[in-house]
Amino acid sequence: MGNTTASLTHEQLFGGGVTSSGARFVDPASIPMDEVRERLKQQCAYKPSLEINFAMSRDSKIACFWGKQFYITDDSFTPELVYETESFVNAASISDGSRYAVCQTAHNARNDEDSGTFAVIDVLHKKVLGKYHTEHGWKYMTHLYVDEREKCFWAYFGDDKEKVSFADRVKEEPSPEQKPEQPKKENPAAEPSKKQNKKANIIAIAVAVFFAFMLFGGFDLIAPRKRTTSTTRVSTPETNRSVLEETALNALDKESAAYISSIDAFYYSGKYTLTVRTVSSGGLYLPIVAEQTAQAVFDKAAELGITLSEYKVEEFSEGNSSKVENMILWKSADGVTGTYTDDTGSSPYIETDVTVERLAEIVK
């Protein structure tokens, strides 16, 4: 694999607000929140497998885009940061700790500073640290990784990769929530009483510590009690999503696993969905995959104590502009029966209350 460090031939540092190209940060409160949230949710559900979009950090912040807008959202797709560019956004990524994000754009007709660039965004302070070009350009990128510790990003182009550092652009600033404390002025006249109060406070603290010690453990010196310890696994939307995806994958036999194009779990408004996409086969692989994975993931969701509201197994092709075409889909809310949809013909075919056995009959 090639490993190069990009020459920064086109970069510019600027703060938040309007830039010379017209790119700007938009107040999330000014956008139609429900409409955007629903649009992002649908876009995520039908994201092309090769699109670099909807990257999630460890604390469930999502970097994503639609058209010429780049978003940082929470795990329910509610935008917390909105960055509007002059070019169509081509890729989005975010660091594991959610501190930095990268918005990569395509070329635009004006060929301005937003054209074909990687904009590095300081998410915490809502400002652009710099804009960069890579030697490979903006097309044909296969992966984008933002390294928060090294303050750089890696752009992968097949077997080649380029590293771009933005460490020189980072200034350690206090977060907006942190306010410097003003030094307290001492009052000499109040010194005697302050000393008395301090002595009284020390005595009060000592008494409180003694009683707390006796209450929560001191009596064990006289009559030790049996204690039990337990460990619990921390459950977060991100870990639950990973578990559901792994469950579906592990439920497949070796032959069936070869039919899979992608497995993606999503979290929205306290509920989870799982989508398994198979390679195109006229629907033949759908019942095979559904039989092996559907009940397994619903059982796992019950074990985790979470709500899996929807399971989907689907296949489709992508036309011009990544448009979804020839969709064949089985969607279930319990893993037993579901709705079958086929839009490969001149008019869509829909059948409800379809079991996995019936699904196998339909696609024969």
Disulfide bonds with the S-S distance in Angstrom:
none
